Amino acid sequence: MLGIRRISSSTYLGVKRDEQGVLIAHSWTMSGGKFVTGEKGHESFRVTQTFYR
């Protein structure tokens, strides 16, 4: 929806391991320095990929 409206954004993909060593993935999107989705817990994930639009 942001792209359709020509609003710039960044989507981040991140990973971490839980207490049992299982790999967990998370993504979040930001626009204008504010979170659009996925804010909760994002800081505990290591960013593996970033997509800019």
C-alpha positions, 0 to 999 in steps of 0.5 A: 500500500505504501508503494502504491501511494509512492511513500518510501519505506524500508522492510527488514528481515531478521533472525535469531535463535530461541533458547532451544537453538531453533531459528526464528525469523521476523520482519518489520517495515518502517516509513519516515522513521516510524514503524508501520508493522513489526515493532514489538521485539524487533531489536532482538533480531539480527538484520539479514536483509533490507528492502528499500522502496 
